[in-house]
Amino acid sequence: MKNLQLLIFGALLMSTNAFSQEIIHFMCSTIDEKPISHGTPKSPIQPPVVYIDDYTLTFSADHPEYVLTIKNEESEVVYTTVVSSAETQVLLPTTLSGEYQIELAMGNWLFTGWIELYY
């Protein structure tokens, strides 16, 4: 049991200290109000794990395909792309500067967070 606790502690320590990147915190919602499935879901949807370092977004190695959308403070789309499941990094345009809303859409799920970009 003690070895398991040390292993978990070590993994948490590595995940927070090994990178100078900042994790993006996402809120989850549905795009369409229709029920996604019949019955009670077996487990809640987990938000994606995405880090940002300057203009580089880093995704976990085993993520699904997402539609990435960046919106300015007036909710205008300033950048959009598809992040395939094979990609682990996306470089955002360096022409963007300021605070932006980041959206990752996957099927009927929408994950929303905020990022700051400064060149």
C-alpha positions as CSV (number, residue, x, y, z in Angstrom):
1,M,0.0,0.0,0.0
2,K,2.8,2.4,0.9
3,N,4.5,1.7,-2.5
4,L,1.2,2.5,-4.3
5,Q,1.0,5.8,-2.3
6,L,4.6,6.7,-3.3
7,L,3.9,5.8,-6.9
8,I,0.8,8.1,-7.0
9,F,2.6,10.9,-5.2
10,G,5.6,10.6,-7.6
11,A,3.3,10.7,-10.6
12,L,1.5,13.8,-9.3
13,L,4.8,15.5,-8.6
14,M,6.1,14.7,-12.0
15,S,3.0,15.9,-13.7
16,T,3.1,19.3,-12.0
17,N,6.8,20.0,-11.7
18,A,8.3,18.3,-14.8
19,F,6.8,21.0,-17.1
20,S,6.9,24.7,-17.0
21,Q,3.6,24.6,-18.8
22,E,0.4,25.8,-17.2
23,I,-2.6,23.5,-17.3
24,I,-5.8,24.8,-18.8
25,H,-8.9,24.3,-16.7
26,F,-12.0,23.4,-18.7
27,M,-15.7,23.5,-17.9
28,C,-17.9,20.9,-19.6
29,S,-21.2,21.4,-21.4
30,T,-23.2,19.8,-24.2
31,I,-23.6,21.4,-27.6
32,D,-27.1,20.0,-28.2
33,E,-29.7,19.8,-25.4
34,K,-31.0,16.4,-26.6
35,P,-30.1,13.5,-24.3
36,I,-26.8,11.9,-25.3
37,S,-27.8,8.4,-24.3
38,H,-30.7,6.5,-22.8
39,G,-30.6,5.8,-19.1
40,T,-28.1,6.8,-16.5
41,P,-24.5,7.4,-17.7
42,K,-21.9,5.0,-16.2
43,S,-19.3,7.7,-15.5
44,P,-19.0,11.4,-15.9
45,I,-17.2,12.9,-18.9
46,Q,-13.6,13.9,-18.0
47,P,-12.3,17.2,-19.3
48,P,-9.2,17.0,-21.5
49,V,-5.7,17.5,-20.1
50,V,-4.2,20.4,-22.0
51,Y,-1.1,22.5,-21.1
52,I,-0.1,25.8,-22.6
53,D,3.4,27.2,-22.8
54,D,3.7,30.5,-24.7
55,Y,1.8,29.7,-28.0
56,T,2.0,25.9,-27.8
57,L,-0.8,23.7,-26.6
58,T,0.2,20.2,-25.5
59,F,-2.4,17.4,-25.4
60,S,-2.1,14.0,-23.7
61,A,-0.9,11.3,-26.0
62,D,-4.3,9.4,-25.9
63,H,-6.8,12.1,-26.6
64,P,-9.7,11.9,-29.1
65,E,-10.1,14.3,-32.1
66,Y,-11.2,17.8,-31.1
67,V,-12.3,20.9,-33.0
68,L,-10.3,23.7,-31.4
69,T,-11.8,27.2,-31.5
70,I,-10.2,30.4,-30.1
71,K,-12.5,33.3,-29.5
72,N,-11.7,36.9,-28.4
73,E,-13.3,38.8,-25.6
74,E,-16.2,39.8,-27.9
75,S,-16.8,36.1,-28.6
76,E,-15.6,36.4,-32.2
77,V,-13.8,33.4,-33.7
78,V,-10.2,34.3,-34.3
79,Y,-8.8,30.8,-34.9
80,T,-10.1,27.3,-35.5
81,T,-8.6,24.0,-36.5
82,V,-9.1,20.2,-36.1
83,V,-6.7,18.5,-33.6
84,S,-6.4,14.9,-34.7
85,S,-6.0,12.2,-32.2
86,A,-2.4,11.7,-33.5
87,E,-1.3,15.3,-32.6
88,T,0.1,16.1,-29.2
89,Q,1.0,19.7,-29.9
90,V,-0.7,22.6,-31.6
91,L,1.1,25.9,-32.3
92,L,-1.3,28.9,-32.0
93,P,-0.7,32.0,-34.3
94,T,1.7,34.5,-32.7
95,T,-0.5,37.3,-34.0
96,L,-2.9,36.7,-31.2
97,S,-2.3,38.7,-28.0
98,G,-4.5,39.0,-25.0
99,E,-7.1,36.9,-23.2
100,Y,-9.0,34.4,-25.2
101,Q,-11.7,31.7,-24.7
102,I,-10.6,28.3,-25.8
103,E,-13.1,25.7,-26.9
104,L,-12.6,22.0,-27.6
105,A,-15.6,20.3,-29.2
106,M,-15.8,16.5,-29.2
107,G,-19.1,15.1,-30.6
108,N,-21.8,16.6,-28.4
109,W,-19.4,17.7,-25.7
110,L,-17.9,21.2,-25.4
111,F,-15.0,22.0,-23.1
112,T,-14.5,25.7,-22.5
113,G,-11.6,27.5,-20.7
114,W,-9.5,30.7,-20.8
115,I,-6.0,31.4,-22.0
116,E,-3.7,34.4,-22.0
117,L,-1.4,34.9,-25.0
118,Y,1.4,37.5,-25.0
119,Y,4.1,37.7,-27.7
